[in-house]
């Protein structure tokens, strides 16, 4: 069996950034894809999982406007950088990205 090298590109705690080949790590912030730290955890079934590319819509700072139109459910603003509405599904994350916490409905 081939031993896989530990890097942030195959870590469970990292998310690919589509601006360049860097990784957004929940522990260390933005790091290069070949960096590795002591908190590395291998991503399960690495060859079968496509890494999800986050968008503004996945960020805590993105405020989604309540609309009745289904196509506009991702329209909102970034509370840090803009006052103009835009589609959060189309814009890539910035360096201030903070993963949105999913709230459970009882």
N, CA, C and O atoms as CSV, one atom per row, in Angstrom:
chain,resi,resn,atom,element,x,y,z
A,1,UNK,N,N,0.834,-1.178,0.000
A,1,UNK,CA,C,0.000,0.000,0.000
A,1,UNK,C,C,0.878,1.240,0.000
A,1,UNK,O,O,1.854,1.311,0.746
A,2,UNK,N,N,0.539,2.217,-0.829
A,2,UNK,CA,C,1.312,3.432,-0.974
A,2,UNK,C,C,1.020,4.388,0.184
A,2,UNK,O,O,-0.137,4.654,0.508
A,3,UNK,N,N,2.078,4.893,0.796
A,3,UNK,CA,C,1.907,5.830,1.899
A,3,UNK,C,C,1.664,7.232,1.324
A,3,UNK,O,O,2.406,7.704,0.464
A,4,UNK,N,N,0.606,7.880,1.822
A,4,UNK,CA,C,0.237,9.206,1.354
A,4,UNK,C,C,0.919,10.250,2.225
A,4,UNK,O,O,0.886,10.167,3.453
A,5,UNK,N,N,1.541,11.240,1.575
A,5,UNK,CA,C,2.222,12.312,2.296
A,5,UNK,C,C,1.194,13.220,2.961
A,5,UNK,O,O,0.184,13.574,2.354
A,6,UNK,N,N,1.455,13.593,4.200
A,6,UNK,CA,C,0.569,14.489,4.944
A,6,UNK,C,C,0.796,15.924,4.478
A,6,UNK,O,O,1.907,16.442,4.592
A,7,UNK,N,N,-0.240,16.568,3.956
A,7,UNK,CA,C,-0.188,17.983,3.571
A,7,UNK,C,C,-1.543,18.604,3.875
A,7,UNK,O,O,-2.522,17.898,4.116
A,8,UNK,N,N,-1.588,19.909,3.861
A,8,UNK,CA,C,-2.873,20.591,4.100
A,8,UNK,C,C,-3.862,20.359,2.967
A,8,UNK,O,O,-5.067,20.515,3.162
A,9,UNK,N,N,-3.379,19.993,1.796
A,9,UNK,CA,C,-4.296,19.741,0.683
A,9,UNK,C,C,-5.093,18.455,0.876
A,9,UNK,O,O,-6.122,18.282,0.223
A,10,UNK,N,N,-4.656,17.543,1.751
A,10,UNK,CA,C,-5.437,16.335,2.018
A,10,UNK,C,C,-5.887,16.248,3.480
A,10,UNK,O,O,-6.131,15.161,4.003
A,11,UNK,N,N,-5.991,17.407,4.125
A,11,UNK,CA,C,-6.424,17.471,5.520
A,11,UNK,C,C,-7.913,17.780,5.612
A,11,UNK,O,O,-8.448,18.557,4.821
A,12,UNK,N,N,-8.559,17.176,6.566
A,12,UNK,CA,C,-9.987,17.378,6.801
A,12,UNK,C,C,-10.307,18.804,7.229
A,12,UNK,O,O,-11.414,19.286,6.990
A,13,UNK,N,N,-9.358,19.480,7.854
A,13,UNK,CA,C,-9.587,20.817,8.382
A,13,UNK,C,C,-9.326,21.925,7.371
A,13,UNK,O,O,-9.480,23.103,7.691
A,14,UNK,N,N,-8.927,21.556,6.141
A,14,UNK,CA,C,-8.599,22.553,5.129
A,14,UNK,C,C,-9.640,22.652,4.038
A,14,UNK,O,O,-10.320,21.673,3.730
A,15,UNK,N,N,-9.769,23.832,3.450
A,15,UNK,CA,C,-10.677,24.087,2.338
A,15,UNK,C,C,-9.898,24.792,1.245
A,15,UNK,O,O,-9.182,25.757,1.513
A,16,UNK,N,N,-10.033,24.317,0.014
A,16,UNK,CA,C,-9.317,24.915,-1.113
A,16,UNK,C,C,-9.814,26.320,-1.379
A,16,UNK,O,O,-11.005,26.607,-1.255
A,17,UNK,N,N,-8.883,27.197,-1.749
A,17,UNK,CA,C,-9.213,28.563,-2.154
A,17,UNK,C,C,-9.018,28.627,-3.656
A,17,UNK,O,O,-7.956,28.246,-4.146
A,18,UNK,N,N,-10.007,29.096,-4.404
A,18,UNK,CA,C,-9.870,29.075,-5.857
A,18,UNK,C,C,-9.100,30.263,-6.415
A,18,UNK,O,O,-8.916,30.324,-7.630
A,19,UNK,N,N,-8.656,31.175,-5.633
A,19,UNK,CA,C,-7.842,32.286,-6.120
A,19,UNK,C,C,-6.454,31.774,-6.498
A,19,UNK,O,O,-5.912,32.157,-7.534
A,20,UNK,N,N,-5.888,30.924,-5.676
A,20,UNK,CA,C,-4.593,30.298,-5.941
A,20,UNK,C,C,-4.624,28.892,-5.353
A,20,UNK,O,O,-5.703,28.383,-5.050
A,21,UNK,N,N,-3.499,28.270,-5.189
A,21,UNK,CA,C,-3.487,26.889,-4.691
A,21,UNK,C,C,-3.403,26.798,-3.171
A,21,UNK,O,O,-3.158,25.718,-2.635
A,22,UNK,N,N,-3.599,27.900,-2.474
A,22,UNK,CA,C,-3.528,27.891,-1.010
A,22,UNK,C,C,-4.746,27.208,-0.398
A,22,UNK,O,O,-5.761,26.989,-1.059
A,23,UNK,N,N,-4.613,26.877,0.893
A,23,UNK,CA,C,-5.661,26.186,1.649
A,23,UNK,C,C,-6.068,27.066,2.826
A,23,UNK,O,O,-5.223,27.660,3.494
A,24,UNK,N,N,-7.384,27.140,3.069
A,24,UNK,CA,C,-7.899,27.846,4.236
A,24,UNK,C,C,-8.082,26.814,5.346
A,24,UNK,O,O,-8.985,25.980,5.285
A,25,UNK,N,N,-7.219,26.878,6.359
A,25,UNK,CA,C,-7.214,25.919,7.465
A,25,UNK,C,C,-7.986,26.505,8.639
A,25,UNK,O,O,-7.830,27.684,8.955
A,26,UNK,N,N,-8.827,25.687,9.298
A,26,UNK,CA,C,-9.577,26.187,10.448
A,26,UNK,C,C,-8.683,26.385,11.667
A,26,UNK,O,O,-9.076,27.066,12.614
A,27,UNK,N,N,-7.496,25.804,11.658
A,27,UNK,CA,C,-6.557,25.945,12.774
A,27,UNK,C,C,-5.551,27.079,12.547
A,27,UNK,O,O,-5.308,27.884,13.445
A,28,UNK,N,N,-4.965,27.139,11.340
A,28,UNK,CA,C,-3.839,28.034,11.066
A,28,UNK,C,C,-4.160,29.201,10.147
A,28,UNK,O,O,-3.314,30.076,9.966
A,29,UNK,N,N,-5.356,29.246,9.557
A,29,UNK,CA,C,-5.684,30.307,8.601
A,29,UNK,C,C,-5.269,29.902,7.199
A,29,UNK,O,O,-5.353,28.725,6.851
A,30,UNK,N,N,-4.824,30.849,6.388
A,30,UNK,CA,C,-4.425,30.552,5.011
A,30,UNK,C,C,-2.980,30.068,5.004
A,30,UNK,O,O,-2.077,30.741,5.500
A,31,UNK,N,N,-2.786,28.879,4.426
A,31,UNK,CA,C,-1.460,28.263,4.335
A,31,UNK,C,C,-1.260,27.709,2.926
A,31,UNK,O,O,-2.216,27.576,2.163
A,32,UNK,N,N,-0.012,27.387,2.587
A,32,UNK,CA,C,0.248,26.788,1.279
A,32,UNK,C,C,-0.246,25.346,1.272
A,32,UNK,O,O,-0.388,24.731,2.328
A,33,UNK,N,N,-0.506,24.810,0.089
A,33,UNK,CA,C,-1.099,23.469,-0.016
A,33,UNK,C,C,-0.160,22.356,0.440
A,33,UNK,O,O,-0.629,21.269,0.779
A,34,UNK,N,N,1.153,22.595,0.459
A,34,UNK,CA,C,2.083,21.559,0.903
A,34,UNK,C,C,2.497,21.701,2.374
A,34,UNK,O,O,3.312,20.917,2.862
A,35,UNK,N,N,1.952,22.674,3.071
A,35,UNK,CA,C,2.217,22.870,4.497
A,35,UNK,C,C,1.539,21.751,5.293
A,35,UNK,O,O,0.538,21.198,4.838
A,36,UNK,N,N,2.063,21.412,6.459
A,36,UNK,CA,C,1.420,20.434,7.346
A,36,UNK,C,C,1.701,20.833,8.793
A,36,UNK,O,O,2.801,21.280,9.117
A,37,UNK,N,N,0.704,20.670,9.657
A,37,UNK,CA,C,0.884,20.992,11.072
A,37,UNK,C,C,0.606,19.754,11.918
A,37,UNK,O,O,0.257,18.699,11.387
A,38,UNK,N,N,0.759,19.882,13.217
A,38,UNK,CA,C,0.578,18.749,14.124
A,38,UNK,C,C,-0.886,18.339,14.280
A,38,UNK,O,O,-1.163,17.251,14.784
A,39,UNK,N,N,-1.830,19.187,13.858
A,39,UNK,CA,C,-3.254,18.877,13.991
A,39,UNK,C,C,-3.840,18.263,12.723
A,39,UNK,O,O,-5.060,18.192,12.579
A,40,UNK,N,N,-2.985,17.821,11.805
A,40,UNK,CA,C,-3.422,17.248,10.523
A,40,UNK,C,C,-4.289,16.004,10.739
A,40,UNK,O,O,-3.951,15.139,11.547
A,41,UNK,N,N,-5.397,15.921,10.018
A,41,UNK,CA,C,-6.273,14.745,10.007
A,41,UNK,C,C,-6.586,14.428,8.546
A,41,UNK,O,O,-7.082,15.282,7.812
A,42,UNK,N,N,-6.293,13.193,8.129
A,42,UNK,CA,C,-6.539,12.818,6.743
A,42,UNK,C,C,-8.019,12.898,6.406
A,42,UNK,O,O,-8.878,12.514,7.200
A,43,UNK,N,N,-8.295,13.400,5.222
A,43,UNK,CA,C,-9.661,13.460,4.719
A,43,UNK,C,C,-10.084,12.041,4.354
A,43,UNK,O,O,-9.331,11.346,3.670
A,44,UNK,N,N,-11.256,11.585,4.783
A,44,UNK,CA,C,-11.688,10.221,4.469
A,44,UNK,C,C,-11.945,10.046,2.977
A,44,UNK,O,O,-12.517,10.924,2.331
A,45,UNK,N,N,-11.522,8.915,2.437
A,45,UNK,CA,C,-11.720,8.565,1.027
A,45,UNK,C,C,-11.351,9.728,0.124
A,45,UNK,O,O,-12.172,10.227,-0.646
A,46,UNK,N,N,-10.102,10.148,0.235
A,46,UNK,CA,C,-9.624,11.327,-0.467
A,46,UNK,C,C,-9.888,11.269,-1.968
A,46,UNK,O,O,-10.248,12.284,-2.563
A,47,UNK,N,N,-9.720,10.126,-2.582
A,47,UNK,CA,C,-9.886,10.044,-4.029
A,47,UNK,C,C,-11.347,10.155,-4.453
A,47,UNK,O,O,-11.615,10.494,-5.606
A,48,UNK,N,N,-12.295,9.885,-3.569
A,48,UNK,CA,C,-13.698,9.912,-3.960
A,48,UNK,C,C,-14.427,11.202,-3.586
A,48,UNK,O,O,-15.555,11.420,-4.029
A,49,UNK,N,N,-13.805,12.054,-2.784
A,49,UNK,CA,C,-14.460,13.283,-2.345
A,49,UNK,C,C,-13.930,14.455,-3.157
A,49,UNK,O,O,-12.719,14.661,-3.244
A,50,UNK,N,N,-14.832,15.218,-3.748
A,50,UNK,CA,C,-14.442,16.472,-4.381
A,50,UNK,C,C,-14.506,17.548,-3.315
A,50,UNK,O,O,-15.529,17.718,-2.652
A,51,UNK,N,N,-13.423,18.263,-3.153
A,51,UNK,CA,C,-13.358,19.301,-2.128
A,51,UNK,C,C,-14.326,20.422,-2.486
A,51,UNK,O,O,-14.297,20.937,-3.604
A,52,UNK,N,N,-15.183,20.799,-1.542
A,52,UNK,CA,C,-16.169,21.844,-1.783
A,52,UNK,C,C,-15.477,23.198,-1.775
A,52,UNK,O,O,-14.726,23.528,-0.858
A,53,UNK,N,N,-15.746,23.965,-2.806
A,53,UNK,CA,C,-15.213,25.317,-2.878
A,53,UNK,C,C,-16.248,26.241,-2.243
A,53,UNK,O,O,-17.379,26.338,-2.719
A,54,UNK,N,N,-15.858,26.910,-1.178
A,54,UNK,CA,C,-16.780,27.794,-0.475
A,54,UNK,C,C,-17.003,29.088,-1.249
A,54,UNK,O,O,-16.126,29.556,-1.974
A,55,UNK,N,N,-18.185,29.650,-1.080
A,55,UNK,CA,C,-18.546,30.936,-1.669
A,55,UNK,C,C,-18.969,31.865,-0.546
A,55,UNK,O,O,-19.046,31.459,0.613
A,56,UNK,N,N,-19.239,33.109,-0.894
A,56,UNK,CA,C,-19.676,34.097,0.118
A,56,UNK,C,C,-20.914,33.624,0.867
A,56,UNK,O,O,-21.090,33.942,2.043
A,57,UNK,N,N,-21.763,32.872,0.195
A,57,UNK,CA,C,-23.000,32.410,0.811
A,57,UNK,C,C,-22.742,31.488,2.012
A,57,UNK,O,O,-23.605,31.361,2.881
A,58,UNK,N,N,-21.568,30.844,2.072
A,58,UNK,CA,C,-21.211,29.936,3.159
A,58,UNK,C,C,-20.570,30.656,4.351
A,58,UNK,O,O,-20.180,30.012,5.326
A,59,UNK,N,N,-20.461,31.985,4.277
A,59,UNK,CA,C,-19.748,32.766,5.294
A,59,UNK,C,C,-20.719,33.377,6.305
A,59,UNK,O,O,-21.837,33.757,5.955
A,60,UNK,N,N,-20.283,33.466,7.551
A,60,UNK,CA,C,-21.068,34.084,8.624
A,60,UNK,C,C,-21.320,35.567,8.358
A,60,UNK,O,O,-22.339,36.106,8.789
A,61,UNK,N,N,-20.401,36.233,7.652
A,61,UNK,CA,C,-20.513,37.671,7.419
A,61,UNK,C,C,-21.482,38.012,6.288
A,61,UNK,O,O,-21.827,39.181,6.114
A,62,UNK,N,N,-21.927,37.018,5.515
A,62,UNK,CA,C,-22.845,37.272,4.404
A,62,UNK,C,C,-24.272,37.277,4.932
A,62,UNK,O,O,-24.723,36.300,5.529
A,63,UNK,N,N,-24.984,38.383,4.709
A,63,UNK,CA,C,-26.363,38.524,5.167
A,63,UNK,C,C,-27.285,38.267,3.988
A,63,UNK,O,O,-27.283,39.024,3.017
A,64,UNK,N,N,-28.070,37.204,4.068
A,64,UNK,CA,C,-28.993,36.844,3.004
A,64,UNK,C,C,-30.284,37.618,3.206
A,64,UNK,O,O,-30.864,37.611,4.291
A,65,UNK,N,N,-30.729,38.289,2.143
A,65,UNK,CA,C,-31.983,39.027,2.214
A,65,UNK,C,C,-33.142,38.066,2.051
A,65,UNK,O,O,-33.097,37.166,1.212
A,66,UNK,N,N,-34.170,38.251,2.844
A,66,UNK,CA,C,-35.353,37.397,2.802
A,66,UNK,C,C,-36.195,37.779,1.587
A,66,UNK,O,O,-36.809,38.845,1.550
A,67,UNK,N,N,-36.211,36.893,0.598
A,67,UNK,CA,C,-36.989,37.153,-0.610
A,67,UNK,C,C,-37.902,35.970,-0.878
A,67,UNK,O,O,-37.633,34.849,-0.448
A,68,UNK,N,N,-38.962,36.230,-1.579
A,68,UNK,CA,C,-39.890,35.159,-1.932
A,68,UNK,C,C,-39.503,34.487,-3.241
A,68,UNK,O,O,-39.970,33.386,-3.535
A,69,UNK,N,N,-38.652,35.141,-4.033
A,69,UNK,CA,C,-38.212,34.592,-5.304
A,69,UNK,C,C,-37.131,33.532,-5.061
A,69,UNK,O,O,-36.131,33.815,-4.402
A,70,UNK,N,N,-37.322,32.324,-5.582
A,70,UNK,CA,C,-36.399,31.205,-5.348
A,70,UNK,C,C,-35.006,31.506,-5.892
A,70,UNK,O,O,-34.010,31.134,-5.271
A,71,UNK,N,N,-34.921,32.182,-7.057
A,71,UNK,CA,C,-33.615,32.471,-7.647
A,71,UNK,C,C,-32.816,33.465,-6.819
A,71,UNK,O,O,-31.589,33.492,-6.919
A,72,UNK,N,N,-33.475,34.283,-6.003
A,72,UNK,CA,C,-32.796,35.323,-5.238
A,72,UNK,C,C,-32.477,34.914,-3.800
A,72,UNK,O,O,-32.136,35.771,-2.985
A,73,UNK,N,N,-32.577,33.652,-3.479
A,73,UNK,CA,C,-32.326,33.223,-2.094
A,73,UNK,C,C,-30.873,33.357,-1.676
A,73,UNK,O,O,-30.564,33.274,-0.487
A,74,UNK,N,N,-29.969,33.564,-2.638
A,74,UNK,CA,C,-28.564,33.743,-2.309
A,74,UNK,C,C,-28.135,35.192,-2.452
A,74,UNK,O,O,-26.943,35.491,-2.375
A,75,UNK,N,N,-29.074,36.090,-2.655
A,75,UNK,CA,C,-28.751,37.502,-2.815
A,75,UNK,C,C,-28.662,38.160,-1.445
A,75,UNK,O,O,-29.541,37.999,-0.599
A,76,UNK,N,N,-27.581,38.903,-1.248
A,76,UNK,CA,C,-27.388,39.574,0.027
A,76,UNK,C,C,-26.200,40.495,-0.024
A,76,UNK,O,O,-25.754,40.890,-1.101
A,77,UNK,N,N,-25.686,40.838,1.137
A,77,UNK,CA,C,-24.509,41.699,1.224
A,77,UNK,C,C,-23.512,41.104,2.211
A,77,UNK,O,O,-23.870,40.307,3.078
A,78,UNK,N,N,-22.256,41.508,2.061
A,78,UNK,CA,C,-21.220,41.161,3.038
A,78,UNK,C,C,-21.194,42.285,4.064
A,78,UNK,O,O,-20.994,43.445,3.705
A,79,UNK,N,N,-21.391,41.961,5.317
A,79,UNK,CA,C,-21.434,43.005,6.342
A,79,UNK,C,C,-20.073,43.648,6.591
A,79,UNK,O,O,-19.990,44.676,7.263
A,80,UNK,N,N,-19.007,43.055,6.056
A,80,UNK,CA,C,-17.680,43.636,6.243
A,80,UNK,C,C,-17.257,44.570,5.118
A,80,UNK,O,O,-16.577,45.568,5.361
A,81,UNK,N,N,-17.662,44.247,3.867
A,81,UNK,CA,C,-17.062,44.937,2.727
A,81,UNK,C,C,-17.996,45.676,1.784
A,81,UNK,O,O,-17.508,46.499,1.009
A,82,UNK,N,N,-19.290,45.447,1.793
A,82,UNK,CA,C,-20.119,46.044,0.762
A,82,UNK,C,C,-21.498,46.428,1.279
A,82,UNK,O,O,-21.970,45.916,2.294
A,83,UNK,N,N,-22.124,47.336,0.559
A,83,UNK,CA,C,-23.502,47.702,0.845
A,83,UNK,C,C,-24.395,47.371,-0.352
A,83,UNK,O,O,-25.613,47.535,-0.288
A,84,UNK,N,N,-23.784,46.905,-1.440
A,84,UNK,CA,C,-24.547,46.524,-2.626
A,84,UNK,C,C,-24.902,45.052,-2.579
A,84,UNK,O,O,-24.103,44.225,-2.139
A,85,UNK,N,N,-26.098,44.728,-3.033
A,85,UNK,CA,C,-26.540,43.334,-3.081
A,85,UNK,C,C,-25.823,42.607,-4.207
A,85,UNK,O,O,-25.579,43.180,-5.269
A,86,UNK,N,N,-25.485,41.343,-3.973
A,86,UNK,CA,C,-24.904,40.501,-5.007
A,86,UNK,C,C,-25.240,39.041,-4.733
A,86,UNK,O,O,-25.694,38.692,-3.643
A,87,UNK,N,N,-25.015,38.195,-5.729
A,87,UNK,CA,C,-25.298,36.766,-5.624
A,87,UNK,C,C,-24.151,36.089,-4.881
A,87,UNK,O,O,-23.038,36.018,-5.403
A,88,UNK,N,N,-24.401,35.596,-3.686
A,88,UNK,CA,C,-23.375,34.973,-2.857
A,88,UNK,C,C,-22.890,33.627,-3.354
A,88,UNK,O,O,-21.857,33.137,-2.897
A,89,UNK,N,N,-23.624,33.013,-4.292
A,89,UNK,CA,C,-23.185,31.732,-4.854
A,89,UNK,C,C,-22.073,31.913,-5.878
A,89,UNK,O,O,-21.329,30.971,-6.150
A,90,UNK,N,N,-21.948,33.104,-6.449
A,90,UNK,CA,C,-21.001,33.332,-7.533
A,90,UNK,C,C,-19.678,33.924,-7.078
A,90,UNK,O,O,-18.677,33.802,-7.784
A,91,UNK,N,N,-19.651,34.555,-5.931
A,91,UNK,CA,C,-18.441,35.225,-5.465
A,91,UNK,C,C,-17.628,34.298,-4.562
A,91,UNK,O,O,-18.180,33.616,-3.698
A,92,UNK,N,N,-16.316,34.283,-4.770
A,92,UNK,CA,C,-15.421,33.430,-3.992
A,92,UNK,C,C,-15.103,34.072,-2.645
A,92,UNK,O,O,-15.265,35.279,-2.469
A,93,UNK,N,N,-14.656,33.262,-1.709
A,93,UNK,CA,C,-14.398,33.738,-0.346
A,93,UNK,C,C,-13.171,34.650,-0.288
A,93,UNK,O,O,-12.296,34.597,-1.152
A,94,UNK,N,N,-13.131,35.479,0.745
A,94,UNK,CA,C,-11.996,36.371,0.970
A,94,UNK,C,C,-11.200,35.869,2.179
A,94,UNK,O,O,-11.488,34.800,2.718
A,95,UNK,N,N,-10.223,36.629,2.589
A,95,UNK,CA,C,-9.378,36.219,3.721
A,95,UNK,C,C,-10.090,36.306,5.066
A,95,UNK,O,O,-9.593,35.772,6.057
A,96,UNK,N,N,-11.236,36.963,5.120
A,96,UNK,CA,C,-12.004,37.093,6.365
A,96,UNK,C,C,-13.094,36.023,6.482
A,96,UNK,O,O,-13.973,36.127,7.338
A,97,UNK,N,N,-13.040,34.992,5.623
A,97,UNK,CA,C,-14.064,33.943,5.585
A,97,UNK,C,C,-14.194,33.256,6.939
A,97,UNK,O,O,-13.202,32.873,7.558
A,98,UNK,N,N,-15.444,33.106,7.385
A,98,UNK,CA,C,-15.765,32.397,8.610
A,98,UNK,C,C,-16.937,31.485,8.303
A,98,UNK,O,O,-18.032,31.957,7.997
A,99,UNK,N,N,-16.714,30.177,8.383
A,99,UNK,CA,C,-17.731,29.179,7.994
A,99,UNK,C,C,-19.024,29.404,8.761
A,99,UNK,O,O,-19.022,29.537,9.985
A,100,UNK,N,N,-20.130,29.447,8.024
A,100,UNK,CA,C,-21.464,29.640,8.611
A,100,UNK,C,C,-21.826,28.412,9.453
A,100,UNK,O,O,-21.674,27.274,9.009
A,101,UNK,N,N,-22.303,28.658,10.661
A,101,UNK,CA,C,-22.732,27.577,11.552
A,101,UNK,C,C,-24.176,27.244,11.220
A,101,UNK,O,O,-25.047,28.114,11.227
A,102,UNK,N,N,-24.418,25.972,10.928
A,102,UNK,CA,C,-25.780,25.551,10.618
A,102,UNK,C,C,-26.548,25.406,11.916
A,102,UNK,O,O,-26.114,24.701,12.827
A,103,UNK,N,N,-27.682,26.069,11.999
A,103,UNK,CA,C,-28.517,26.012,13.200
A,103,UNK,C,C,-29.564,24.934,13.025
A,103,UNK,O,O,-30.237,24.863,11.996
A,104,UNK,N,N,-29.696,24.096,14.038
A,104,UNK,CA,C,-30.683,23.015,13.989
A,104,UNK,C,C,-32.062,23.557,14.337
A,104,UNK,O,O,-32.214,24.360,15.257
A,105,UNK,N,N,-33.052,23.110,13.597
A,105,UNK,CA,C,-34.433,23.516,13.840
A,105,UNK,C,C,-35.114,22.426,14.636
A,105,UNK,O,O,-35.072,21.258,14.249
A,106,UNK,N,N,-35.745,22.789,15.748
A,106,UNK,CA,C,-36.409,21.789,16.605
A,106,UNK,C,C,-37.814,21.518,16.130
A,106,UNK,O,O,-38.522,20.707,16.726
